[in-house]
Amino acid sequence: MSDVSIGEWTMPGGALGPENPLPPLQPQRDVHGEVAADASIPEEDRRYLGYGRVSGCLPYSLQDGYDRKREPRAFRAAVVENEVLRATFLLDLGGRLWSLVHKPLGRELLYANPVFQPGNLAVRNAWFSGGVEWNVGIPGHGPFTCSPVFAARVRAADGSPVLRLYEWERIRQVPYQMDAYLPDGSPMLLVRVRIANPHRSEIPMYWWSNIAACEEPGLRVLTPTDTAYQFGYSAGMAPVPIPICDGRDVTYPCNLERSTDFFYRIPDGRRPWIAALDGDGRGLIQTSTARLRGRKLFVWGMGPGGRRWQEFLSVPERPYIEIQAGLARTQSECLPMPGGAKWSWLEAYGAMEADPAVVHGADWERAWGHVAERLEEMLPLEEQEAEYERGAATADRRPRDILHRGSGWGALERLRRERVGEAPFCSAALPFDDASLGEEQAGWAALLVEEALPQRPADAAPGGWLVQAEWRHLLEKAVARGRGAHWLSWLHLGVMRYHAGEAEGAREAWERSLALERSTWALRSLAVLARHEQAPERAADLWLEAAGMAPGLLPLIVECGQALLEANRPQAWLDLLPGLPEAVRDAGRVRVLEGRAALAVGKLEAVEAILSGGVVLTDLREGEVALSDLWFGMHERRLAAEEGAPLDDALRERVRREFPPPRHLDFRMSATTSEGGE
């Protein structure tokens, strides 16, 4: 019998830690950024490449306060189950589908990471591997991946229980929901997704369901196509044949040496699905209705960098791949969503058992065709379409009770719309209630009612950020009337203006904030502006003053170190270090910056001591090679000094051949040093 219940999932994990109080004015590096598309890709598939990309994650704050001290941690979980399957969703972590167990087989169908280990791979920094991650709104690992979402219990028309997960996405300003359920006896978990555009205008929209599966020898990924667009992180995107590409069968992940994406081009009109099946023809299959047409395989690769990343995000000998499903053909694009539109689709997840001789046979079309036949037996296409239509009525039903609350930003937007007489952004099916409002929303709620943003001490965190045009109008209006025209109001106005591309307006606001009360926050914001204007000396001076006011704020100190190196002032950074709190001084990012400064002033022994001392970059960015670069830089300088040789490209190539970095420093994902990850 179908059931929805609430409990906990406990596993070893790092602490997520506090959010970064600095406004994220500087974009994170994005390995999927501007992708060069091969001219042979049809215009139809190149049309939206690059469309909808954003720089930075405002109004969200960065989540970069996590650590690697793995202790038992309990996460709030919702369980949906019937006689066949048990699905566990982590409500504190984006509603991620963490585990999908086939009860008769006693088999876990997903890669359920044995640990929770955040790493720097998402748009807000913190991300973790495993399960099925839901990414909405903007390209990349989305803003909710390490944040709580709303969960509610709903009754379908036939009385069966449904788990509803939902949130308010603040960049696109859209609500989205997922209704997850298991009809009695169903061999497949059903997840009905709906995104609504409450605006009159068109917006870019993105969705990808990222599904982790265990990587093992003999595993094959099948999907109904013979063409894919390959993206290898060190080059552009190009069409390739499936299954044989460059003389090897790329449907077997263990055949791939380097980090790679394959975006499969399933022909229009063909049922979209993807499966990862082991040597016995067993594994996981995912399918959907036609709107979710994209399918992808991601592998870390079998090279040393890929293996190191796997361990960094989990534990040794627990590698994984991802099979993914999205709205568009690739992840380098969004699709235009018309004003007032509602997009929905049905996803299905289940155990696939197929004839291994056919699955692993040389005839590719027969192999995927056989899996397609087995899928039709499990969930006939006609039945899937009918189930999708039936789900429309449930999608509009009001929940019986809220099981878990996400952020208060949806409730704040509801209050704003109510006060100014705007139409609601969602129906009663998605209750963003006042109980979800918290400290981050308190000041903005006061602005709404009292027409003034409350004051705070200048050494206190500025609070949650808003860059939405309607909120900016309210704050500009209040300040123009002299209501709450204090340092904090001007700080927030500067952030709003900077986000809108108004550099001079931002400068004016931040300078006014400083004139009213000198604060770390305004100094640092002006430093970012100076960097943007390519004034590295001024930027470094501003960061130094800001750091002097808050030496215990690790993100600020890291930025200060980066700015001093950019201004070619490595000794100033080395001079600053002894006066920092020990916890900041010993942070991996600070140590690596110390190594770079020591390298710049020729203190190679200090560099070697840092690299041999077990330095760990907890927040190593996807595609970042700072550790191996420091290793190579040390050996280049040493070899050039010993042999009196010029430090040229020939020497650099020689160092890379003769001095491979130790395994713990090597996160390189391709043959180049500027490659990417997941």
C-alpha positions as CSV (number, residue, x, y, z in Angstrom):
1,M,0.0,0.0,0.0
2,S,1.3,3.5,-0.9
3,D,2.5,5.7,1.9
4,V,4.2,9.1,2.7
5,S,6.1,9.5,6.0
6,I,8.6,11.8,7.7
7,G,11.8,10.7,9.3
8,E,15.6,11.2,9.3
9,W,18.5,10.0,7.3
10,T,21.8,9.9,9.2
11,M,25.2,9.7,7.6
12,P,28.7,11.0,8.2
13,G,29.1,14.5,6.8
14,G,30.9,17.8,6.9
15,A,29.1,20.7,8.5
16,L,27.5,23.0,5.9
17,G,28.4,26.0,8.1
18,P,27.2,29.6,7.9
19,E,26.4,31.4,4.7
20,N,28.8,34.1,3.4
21,P,27.6,37.5,4.6
22,L,29.3,39.3,1.7
23,P,27.1,40.1,-1.3
24,P,28.2,37.8,-4.1
25,L,29.1,40.6,-6.6
26,Q,31.8,38.6,-8.4
27,P,30.7,35.7,-10.6
28,Q,32.0,32.2,-9.9
29,R,34.0,30.5,-12.6
30,D,31.7,28.4,-14.9
31,V,33.2,25.6,-16.9
32,H,30.0,25.5,-19.0
33,G,30.3,29.3,-19.7
34,E,30.6,30.4,-23.3
35,V,30.7,27.1,-25.2
36,A,32.1,27.2,-28.8
37,A,29.7,25.1,-30.8
38,D,31.0,23.2,-33.9
39,A,29.6,24.6,-37.1
40,S,28.3,21.1,-38.0
41,I,25.8,21.3,-35.2
42,P,22.4,22.2,-36.8
43,E,21.2,25.8,-36.3
44,E,18.1,24.4,-34.6
45,D,20.4,23.0,-31.8
46,R,22.7,26.0,-31.6
47,R,19.9,28.6,-31.4
48,Y,19.8,29.0,-27.6
49,L,23.4,28.2,-26.7
50,G,24.4,30.8,-24.1
51,Y,20.8,32.1,-23.7
52,G,19.8,32.6,-20.1
53,R,23.2,32.4,-18.5
54,V,23.7,34.6,-15.4
55,S,26.8,36.0,-13.8
56,G,26.7,35.3,-10.1
57,C,24.0,34.1,-7.8
58,L,22.4,37.3,-6.4
59,P,20.1,37.6,-4.5
60,Y,21.2,34.3,-3.0
61,S,24.2,34.3,-0.6
62,L,27.2,32.0,-1.2
63,Q,27.4,28.8,0.8
64,D,31.1,28.5,1.4
65,G,31.4,27.9,5.2
66,Y,31.5,24.1,5.0
67,D,34.2,21.8,6.3
68,R,35.5,18.3,5.9
69,K,35.1,17.2,9.5
70,R,32.8,14.2,8.9
71,E,30.6,13.4,11.9
72,P,27.2,11.7,12.1
73,R,24.6,14.2,10.9
74,A,20.8,13.7,10.7
75,F,18.9,15.2,7.8
76,R,15.1,15.6,7.7
77,A,13.7,13.1,5.2
78,A,10.4,12.2,3.5
79,V,9.8,8.6,2.5
80,V,7.4,7.6,-0.3
81,E,6.9,3.9,-0.7
82,N,4.7,1.1,-1.9
83,E,5.1,-2.7,-2.1
84,V,7.9,-2.4,-4.7
85,L,9.9,0.8,-4.1
86,R,11.0,3.0,-1.2
87,A,12.1,6.5,-2.2
88,T,13.8,8.8,0.4
89,F,14.0,12.6,-0.2
90,L,16.3,14.8,1.8
91,L,14.2,17.9,2.7
92,D,17.1,19.9,4.1
93,L,19.1,19.5,0.9
94,G,16.9,20.6,-2.0
95,G,14.5,17.7,-1.7
96,R,17.1,15.5,-3.3
97,L,16.0,11.9,-4.0
98,W,18.7,10.3,-2.1
99,S,17.8,6.6,-2.2
100,L,15.5,4.5,-4.3
101,V,15.4,0.9,-3.1
102,H,13.7,-1.9,-5.0
103,K,12.3,-3.9,-2.0
104,P,11.8,-7.3,-3.6
105,L,15.3,-7.3,-5.1
106,G,16.8,-5.6,-2.0
107,R,18.7,-3.4,-4.4
108,E,19.6,0.3,-4.2
109,L,19.0,1.8,-7.7
110,L,20.8,5.1,-7.2
111,Y,24.3,6.0,-6.1
112,A,23.6,6.9,-2.5
113,N,26.8,8.5,-1.4
114,P,27.8,7.1,2.0
115,V,28.8,10.6,3.2
116,F,27.6,14.2,2.9
117,Q,30.6,16.1,1.7
118,P,30.0,19.6,0.2
119,G,32.3,20.8,-2.5
120,N,32.6,23.9,-4.7
121,L,30.6,22.9,-7.7
122,A,27.2,24.8,-7.5
123,V,26.1,28.3,-8.4
124,R,26.2,29.1,-4.7
125,N,29.4,27.1,-4.1
126,A,28.2,24.2,-1.9
127,W,27.2,21.0,-3.7
128,F,27.4,17.3,-2.9
129,S,27.3,14.1,-5.0
130,G,24.7,11.3,-5.0
131,G,21.0,10.7,-5.6
132,V,18.8,12.7,-8.0
133,E,19.3,16.5,-7.9
134,W,16.7,18.9,-9.2
135,N,18.1,22.0,-10.9
136,V,15.7,24.8,-11.8
137,G,15.8,28.3,-13.2
138,I,19.5,29.0,-14.1
139,P,22.2,26.8,-15.6
140,G,24.3,24.8,-13.2
141,H,23.8,23.1,-9.9
142,G,20.9,25.2,-8.7
143,P,20.5,27.5,-5.7
144,F,18.5,24.9,-3.6
145,T,20.9,22.0,-3.8
146,C,22.2,22.6,-0.2
147,S,19.1,24.4,1.1
148,P,15.8,23.3,2.6
149,V,12.6,23.3,0.5
150,F,9.0,23.1,1.4
151,A,7.4,19.7,1.7
152,A,3.7,18.9,2.0
153,R,1.4,15.9,2.1
154,V,-1.4,16.0,-0.6
155,R,-4.2,13.6,-1.3
156,A,-4.8,12.7,-4.9
157,A,-8.4,12.4,-6.2
158,D,-8.4,8.7,-5.5
159,G,-7.2,9.3,-1.9
160,S,-3.6,8.1,-2.5
161,P,-0.8,10.0,-0.8
162,V,1.5,12.4,-2.7
163,L,4.6,14.2,-1.5
164,R,4.8,17.7,-2.8
165,L,8.2,19.5,-2.8
166,Y,8.1,23.2,-3.8
167,E,10.0,26.6,-3.6
168,W,10.2,30.1,-4.9
169,E,13.2,30.5,-7.2
170,R,14.4,34.1,-6.7
171,I,16.5,34.7,-9.9
172,R,13.8,33.9,-12.4
173,Q,11.1,34.7,-9.8
174,V,9.1,31.6,-10.4
175,P,7.4,28.9,-8.2
176,Y,8.1,25.3,-9.0
177,Q,6.7,22.1,-7.6
178,M,7.4,18.3,-7.7
179,D,4.6,15.8,-6.9
180,A,6.2,12.5,-6.1
181,Y,4.1,9.4,-5.6
182,L,4.0,5.6,-5.9
183,P,0.7,4.1,-7.0
184,D,-0.1,0.7,-5.4
185,G,2.0,-1.9,-7.1
186,S,3.8,0.5,-9.4
187,P,7.3,-0.6,-10.4
188,M,8.3,3.1,-11.1
189,L,8.4,6.2,-8.9
190,L,6.5,9.0,-10.5
191,V,7.5,12.6,-10.2
192,R,5.3,15.3,-11.8
193,V,7.1,18.6,-12.2
194,R,5.5,22.0,-12.8
195,I,7.1,25.4,-13.3
196,A,4.9,28.5,-13.6
197,N,6.0,31.9,-15.1
198,P,3.9,34.5,-13.2
199,H,5.3,37.3,-15.3
200,R,3.8,38.9,-18.4
201,S,7.1,38.7,-20.1
202,E,9.2,35.8,-21.5
203,I,11.9,34.5,-19.2
204,P,14.8,32.0,-19.8
205,M,14.1,28.6,-18.2
206,Y,16.3,25.7,-17.2
207,W,15.7,22.3,-15.7
208,W,17.9,19.2,-15.4
209,S,17.4,16.2,-13.2
210,N,20.9,14.9,-12.4
211,I,20.8,11.2,-11.6
212,A,23.8,9.5,-9.9
213,A,24.5,5.9,-10.6
214,C,27.3,3.6,-9.4
215,E,30.3,3.5,-11.7
216,E,31.6,-0.1,-12.2
217,P,33.4,-2.1,-14.9
218,G,30.9,-3.4,-17.5
219,L,28.3,-0.7,-16.8
220,R,26.7,0.6,-20.0
221,V,24.6,3.7,-20.5
222,L,21.8,3.3,-23.1
223,T,19.5,5.8,-24.7
224,P,17.6,5.7,-28.0
225,T,19.9,7.6,-30.3
226,D,23.1,7.2,-32.4
227,T,24.2,10.8,-32.0
228,A,25.5,13.0,-29.2
229,Y,27.1,16.4,-28.6
230,Q,30.3,15.9,-26.8
231,F,31.7,18.5,-24.4
232,G,35.2,17.8,-23.0
233,Y,35.8,21.0,-20.9
234,S,39.0,21.8,-22.7
235,A,37.4,22.2,-26.1
236,G,34.1,23.2,-27.6
237,M,31.0,21.1,-28.3
238,A,30.9,18.9,-31.3
239,P,28.6,16.1,-32.7
240,V,29.9,12.6,-32.3
241,P,28.6,9.1,-33.2
242,I,27.2,6.7,-30.6
243,P,28.3,4.1,-29.5
244,I,31.8,4.2,-31.2
245,C,33.7,7.4,-31.0
246,D,37.4,7.8,-31.7
247,G,37.7,4.0,-31.9
248,R,36.2,3.2,-28.5
249,D,32.7,2.4,-27.2
250,V,31.8,5.5,-25.2
251,T,28.6,4.0,-23.9
252,Y,30.8,2.3,-21.3
253,P,31.9,5.0,-18.8
254,C,35.0,3.1,-17.8
255,N,36.3,3.5,-21.3
256,L,36.6,7.2,-20.9
257,E,39.9,8.7,-19.6
258,R,38.9,12.3,-19.0
259,S,36.0,14.3,-17.7
260,T,33.3,14.4,-20.5
261,D,29.7,15.3,-21.2
262,F,27.7,13.5,-23.8
263,F,24.4,15.3,-24.6
264,Y,22.4,12.7,-26.5
265,R,20.3,13.9,-29.3
266,I,17.1,11.8,-29.2
267,P,15.1,12.3,-32.3
268,D,11.9,14.2,-31.9
269,G,8.9,11.9,-31.6
270,R,10.9,9.1,-30.0
271,R,10.2,8.3,-26.4
272,P,12.9,9.9,-24.2
273,W,14.7,7.7,-21.7
274,I,18.1,6.8,-20.4
275,A,19.4,3.7,-18.5
276,A,22.6,2.6,-16.7
277,L,22.8,-1.2,-16.7
278,D,25.5,-3.4,-15.3
279,G,27.1,-6.5,-16.8
280,D,24.0,-8.6,-15.8
281,G,21.7,-6.1,-17.6
282,R,20.4,-4.7,-14.3
283,G,20.2,-1.2,-13.2
284,L,18.2,2.1,-13.3
285,I,16.0,3.5,-16.0
286,Q,14.5,7.0,-16.2
287,T,11.9,8.1,-18.7
288,S,9.6,11.1,-19.0
289,T,6.9,12.7,-21.1
290,A,8.2,14.6,-24.2
291,R,8.8,18.1,-22.7
292,L,11.9,16.8,-20.9
293,R,13.7,15.8,-24.1
294,G,17.4,16.2,-23.2
295,R,19.5,13.3,-21.9
296,K,23.1,13.3,-20.9
297,L,25.9,11.2,-19.6
298,F,28.6,12.8,-17.3
299,V,31.8,10.9,-16.3
300,W,34.7,12.1,-14.2
301,G,37.0,9.9,-16.2
302,M,39.5,7.2,-15.3
303,G,42.5,9.6,-15.2
304,P,44.1,10.5,-11.9
305,G,42.3,13.9,-11.6
306,G,38.9,12.2,-12.1
307,R,39.7,9.5,-9.5
308,R,40.9,12.2,-7.1
309,W,37.7,14.2,-7.5
310,Q,35.6,11.0,-6.8
311,E,37.4,10.4,-3.5
312,F,37.2,14.1,-2.6
313,L,33.4,14.1,-2.9
314,S,32.9,10.7,-1.3
315,V,35.2,7.9,0.0
316,P,37.7,5.6,-1.8
317,E,36.3,2.9,-4.1
318,R,32.8,4.5,-4.4
319,P,32.9,6.1,-7.9
320,Y,29.8,7.3,-9.7
321,I,28.5,8.6,-13.0
322,E,25.5,10.8,-13.8
323,I,22.7,10.2,-16.3
324,Q,20.7,13.3,-16.6
325,A,17.4,14.6,-18.1
326,G,16.6,18.2,-19.1
327,L,14.4,20.6,-20.9
328,A,16.9,21.6,-23.5
329,R,19.3,19.6,-25.6
330,T,22.4,20.7,-23.6
331,Q,23.2,22.4,-20.3
332,S,24.7,25.5,-22.1
333,E,21.3,26.9,-22.8
334,C,17.9,27.8,-21.4
335,L,14.6,27.8,-23.3
336,P,12.4,30.8,-23.7
337,M,9.3,30.5,-21.4
338,P,6.4,32.7,-22.5
339,G,4.7,35.0,-20.0
340,G,2.0,33.3,-18.0
341,A,3.1,29.8,-19.2
342,K,3.0,26.7,-17.1
343,W,5.3,23.9,-18.1
344,S,4.9,20.4,-16.7
345,W,6.0,16.9,-17.3
346,L,6.1,13.4,-15.7
347,E,9.3,11.6,-14.8
348,A,9.5,7.9,-13.9
349,Y,12.3,6.0,-12.2
350,G,12.6,2.3,-11.8
351,A,14.6,-0.9,-11.9
352,M,15.5,-2.3,-15.3
353,E,16.3,-5.9,-15.9
354,A,17.2,-6.8,-19.5
355,D,18.9,-9.6,-21.4
356,P,22.7,-8.9,-20.8
357,A,23.6,-10.6,-24.1
358,V,21.5,-8.1,-26.0
359,V,22.3,-5.1,-23.7
360,H,26.1,-5.7,-24.2
361,G,25.9,-6.9,-27.8
362,A,27.6,-5.3,-30.7
363,D,24.3,-4.2,-32.3
364,W,23.7,-0.8,-30.7
365,E,20.2,-0.3,-32.1
366,R,19.2,-3.7,-31.0
367,A,20.6,-3.1,-27.6
368,W,18.7,0.1,-26.9
369,G,15.7,-1.2,-28.7
370,H,15.5,-4.2,-26.4
371,V,15.6,-1.9,-23.3
372,A,12.9,0.2,-24.9
373,E,10.7,-2.9,-25.3
374,R,11.3,-3.8,-21.6
375,L,10.4,-0.2,-20.6
376,E,7.1,-0.4,-22.6
377,E,6.3,-3.6,-20.6
378,M,7.0,-1.8,-17.3
379,L,5.3,1.5,-18.1
380,P,3.5,1.6,-21.5
381,L,3.7,4.9,-23.2
382,E,0.0,5.2,-23.4
383,E,-0.3,4.6,-19.6
384,Q,2.4,7.2,-18.9
385,E,0.6,9.8,-20.9
386,A,-2.7,9.0,-19.2
387,E,-1.0,9.2,-15.8
388,Y,0.5,12.6,-16.7
389,E,-3.0,13.9,-17.6
390,R,-4.5,12.5,-14.3
391,G,-1.8,14.3,-12.3
392,A,-3.0,17.7,-13.5
393,A,-5.9,17.7,-11.0
394,T,-3.7,16.7,-8.1
395,A,-1.2,19.5,-9.0
396,D,-3.8,22.1,-8.1
397,R,-5.0,20.5,-4.9
398,R,-4.2,22.3,-1.6
399,P,-1.9,20.3,0.7
400,R,-3.4,18.7,3.8
401,D,-0.4,19.7,5.9
402,I,3.0,21.3,5.6
403,L,5.7,18.7,6.6
404,H,8.8,20.9,6.2
405,R,9.4,24.6,5.4
406,G,11.9,26.1,3.0
407,S,13.0,29.7,3.0
408,G,10.8,32.7,3.8
409,W,11.5,34.5,0.5
410,G,8.3,33.1,-1.1
411,A,6.2,34.3,1.8
412,L,7.9,37.7,1.6
413,E,7.0,38.0,-2.1
414,R,3.5,36.9,-1.3
415,L,3.2,39.8,1.3
416,R,4.6,42.3,-1.2
417,R,2.1,41.4,-3.9
418,E,-0.8,41.4,-1.4
419,R,0.2,44.9,-0.2
420,V,0.5,46.5,-3.7
421,G,-2.5,44.6,-5.1
422,E,-0.6,42.4,-7.6
423,A,-1.9,39.0,-8.6
424,P,-0.6,36.0,-6.6
425,F,2.4,34.3,-8.1
426,C,0.9,30.8,-7.4
427,S,-2.3,29.1,-6.3
428,A,-3.2,27.7,-2.9
429,A,-1.6,24.5,-4.0
430,L,1.7,26.1,-2.9
431,P,1.3,27.6,0.6
432,F,4.2,30.0,1.4
433,D,3.0,30.8,4.9
434,D,4.1,33.4,7.4
435,A,5.6,30.7,9.6
436,S,8.5,30.4,7.1
437,L,9.5,34.1,7.5
438,G,12.8,34.5,9.4
439,E,15.5,37.0,10.3
440,E,16.7,37.4,6.7
441,Q,13.3,38.6,5.7
442,A,12.5,40.7,8.8
443,G,14.1,44.0,7.6
444,W,12.5,43.8,4.2
445,A,9.1,43.0,5.7
446,A,9.5,46.2,7.8
447,L,10.3,48.2,4.7
448,L,7.1,47.0,3.2
449,V,5.0,48.0,6.2
450,E,6.9,51.0,7.7
451,E,8.4,52.3,4.4
452,A,11.9,52.3,5.9
453,L,14.6,49.6,6.2
454,P,15.6,49.2,9.9
455,Q,19.0,50.2,11.0
456,R,21.7,47.7,12.2
457,P,25.1,48.1,13.8
458,A,27.8,48.5,11.1
459,D,29.7,45.5,12.4
460,A,26.7,43.3,12.1
461,A,26.0,41.2,9.0
462,P,23.8,43.2,6.5
463,G,21.2,40.5,6.2
464,G,19.6,38.8,3.2
465,W,19.9,40.4,-0.2
466,L,17.3,41.5,-2.7
467,V,17.8,42.8,-6.2
468,Q,14.3,42.4,-7.6
469,A,13.2,45.7,-9.3
470,E,10.1,46.1,-7.2
471,W,12.1,46.0,-4.0
472,R,14.6,48.4,-5.3
473,H,11.8,50.8,-6.1
474,L,10.6,50.6,-2.6
475,L,14.0,51.2,-1.1
476,E,14.9,54.0,-3.5
477,K,11.6,55.7,-2.7
478,A,12.1,55.4,1.0
479,V,15.6,56.9,0.9
480,A,14.5,59.7,-1.4
481,R,12.0,60.6,1.3
482,G,14.6,60.5,4.0
483,R,13.1,57.4,5.6
484,G,15.8,55.0,6.9
485,A,18.6,56.8,4.8
486,H,21.3,55.2,6.9
487,W,24.5,53.2,6.0
488,L,22.6,49.9,5.6
489,S,20.0,51.3,3.1
490,W,22.7,52.8,1.0
491,L,24.7,49.5,1.1
492,H,21.7,47.5,-0.2
493,L,21.0,50.2,-2.8
494,G,24.6,49.9,-4.0
495,V,24.2,46.1,-4.4
496,M,20.9,46.5,-6.3
497,R,22.4,49.1,-8.6
498,Y,25.6,47.1,-9.2
499,H,23.5,44.0,-10.0
500,A,21.6,46.1,-12.6
501,G,24.8,47.1,-14.3
502,E,24.8,50.7,-12.9
503,A,28.4,51.0,-11.7
504,E,28.3,54.8,-11.0
505,G,25.1,54.5,-9.1
506,A,26.6,51.7,-7.0
507,R,29.7,53.8,-6.3
508,E,27.5,56.7,-5.2
509,A,25.5,54.5,-2.9
510,W,28.5,52.8,-1.3
511,E,30.3,56.1,-0.8
512,R,27.2,57.5,0.9
513,S,27.1,54.4,3.1
514,L,30.8,55.0,4.1
515,A,30.2,58.7,4.8
516,L,27.4,57.8,7.2
517,E,29.3,55.0,8.9
518,R,32.5,53.3,7.9
519,S,31.9,49.5,7.5
520,T,33.7,46.5,6.2
521,W,30.7,45.9,3.8
522,A,30.9,49.2,1.9
523,L,34.7,49.1,1.7
524,R,34.7,45.6,0.3
525,S,31.9,46.5,-2.2
526,L,34.0,49.5,-3.4
527,A,37.0,47.1,-3.7
528,V,35.0,44.8,-6.0
529,L,34.0,47.9,-8.1
530,A,37.7,48.9,-8.3
531,R,38.6,45.4,-9.5
532,H,35.8,45.6,-12.1
533,E,37.3,48.9,-13.3
534,Q,40.7,47.3,-13.5
535,A,42.3,49.4,-10.8
536,P,44.1,46.7,-8.8
537,E,46.1,49.0,-6.5
538,R,43.0,50.8,-5.3
539,A,41.1,47.5,-5.0
540,A,43.9,46.1,-2.8
541,D,44.0,49.1,-0.6
542,L,40.2,49.0,0.0
543,W,40.4,45.2,0.7
544,L,43.2,45.8,3.2
545,E,41.2,48.3,5.1
546,A,38.1,46.1,5.1
547,A,40.2,43.1,6.3
548,G,41.7,45.2,9.1
549,M,38.1,45.8,10.4
550,A,37.1,42.1,10.2
551,P,40.3,39.9,10.4
552,G,38.2,36.9,11.4
553,L,35.9,36.9,8.3
554,L,37.6,34.2,6.2
555,P,35.9,35.0,2.9
556,L,37.0,38.6,3.2
557,I,40.6,37.7,4.0
558,V,40.7,35.3,1.0
559,E,39.5,38.1,-1.3
560,C,42.1,40.4,0.2
561,G,44.9,37.9,-0.5
562,Q,43.7,37.5,-4.1
563,A,43.6,41.2,-4.6
564,L,47.1,41.8,-3.2
565,L,48.5,39.1,-5.5
566,E,46.6,40.7,-8.5
567,A,48.2,44.0,-7.6
568,N,51.7,42.3,-7.5
569,R,52.0,42.9,-3.8
570,P,52.9,39.4,-2.5
571,Q,55.0,40.6,0.4
572,A,52.1,42.7,1.7
573,W,50.0,39.5,1.9
574,L,52.8,37.6,3.6
575,D,53.1,40.5,6.1
576,L,49.4,40.4,6.9
577,L,49.3,36.7,7.7
578,P,50.9,36.7,11.2
579,G,48.3,39.0,12.6
580,L,45.3,36.9,11.5
581,P,43.3,34.6,13.8
582,E,44.8,31.0,13.8
583,A,41.6,29.5,12.3
584,V,41.8,31.9,9.4
585,R,45.6,31.6,9.1
586,D,45.4,27.8,8.8
587,A,42.5,27.7,6.3
588,G,43.5,25.8,3.1
589,R,42.6,28.7,0.8
590,V,44.7,31.1,2.8
591,R,47.6,28.6,2.8
592,V,47.5,28.2,-1.0
593,L,47.5,32.0,-1.4
594,E,50.5,32.1,1.0
595,G,52.2,29.6,-1.3
596,R,51.5,31.7,-4.4
597,A,53.0,34.8,-2.6
598,A,56.0,32.8,-1.5
599,L,56.6,31.6,-5.0
600,A,56.4,35.1,-6.3
601,V,59.1,36.3,-3.9
602,G,61.3,33.3,-4.5
603,K,60.8,31.5,-1.2
604,L,60.6,28.0,-2.7
605,E,61.2,26.2,0.7
606,A,58.1,27.8,2.0
607,V,56.1,26.7,-1.0
608,E,57.4,23.1,-0.6
609,A,56.5,23.1,3.1
610,I,52.9,24.1,2.3
611,L,52.5,21.5,-0.4
612,S,54.1,18.7,1.6
613,G,52.1,19.7,4.7
614,G,48.8,18.1,3.6
615,V,47.2,21.4,2.5
616,V,43.5,20.8,1.6
617,L,41.4,23.2,-0.5
618,T,38.0,22.5,1.0
619,D,36.4,24.8,-1.5
620,L,38.4,23.7,-4.5
621,R,36.3,25.0,-7.5
622,E,35.1,22.7,-10.2
623,G,37.8,22.9,-12.9
624,E,40.3,24.6,-10.6
625,V,43.9,23.5,-10.7
626,A,45.5,25.8,-8.1
627,L,47.2,23.0,-6.3
628,S,48.9,21.4,-9.3
629,D,49.7,24.8,-10.7
630,L,51.5,25.7,-7.5
631,W,53.4,22.4,-7.7
632,F,54.5,23.0,-11.2
633,G,55.4,26.7,-10.5
634,M,57.7,25.6,-7.7
635,H,59.5,23.1,-9.9
636,E,59.8,25.5,-12.8
637,R,61.5,28.1,-10.6
638,R,63.8,25.6,-9.0
639,L,64.8,24.0,-12.3
640,A,65.3,27.4,-14.0
641,A,67.6,28.5,-11.1
642,E,69.6,25.2,-11.0
643,E,70.3,25.1,-14.7
644,G,70.3,28.8,-15.5
645,A,67.6,28.1,-18.0
646,P,64.9,30.5,-19.2
647,L,61.4,30.0,-17.8
648,D,59.8,29.4,-21.1
649,D,57.2,27.1,-22.6
650,A,59.8,24.4,-23.2
651,L,60.8,24.3,-19.5
652,R,57.1,24.3,-18.5
653,E,56.4,21.3,-20.7
654,R,59.5,19.5,-19.4
655,V,58.3,20.1,-15.8
656,R,54.9,18.6,-16.6
657,R,56.6,15.5,-18.0
658,E,59.2,15.0,-15.3
659,F,57.5,16.2,-12.2
660,P,53.9,14.9,-12.1
661,P,52.1,16.2,-9.0
662,P,51.4,13.9,-6.1
663,R,48.0,12.3,-6.1
664,H,46.5,14.4,-3.4
665,L,47.3,17.6,-5.4
666,D,46.1,16.4,-8.8
667,F,42.6,17.5,-9.7
668,R,43.2,18.0,-13.4
669,M,40.3,16.7,-15.5
670,S,41.8,16.9,-19.0
671,A,45.1,17.0,-20.7
672,T,45.2,20.8,-20.2
673,T,45.3,22.8,-17.0
674,S,42.1,24.7,-17.4
675,E,39.6,21.9,-17.6
676,G,36.4,21.3,-15.8
677,G,34.2,18.9,-13.9
678,E,30.7,17.9,-13.3
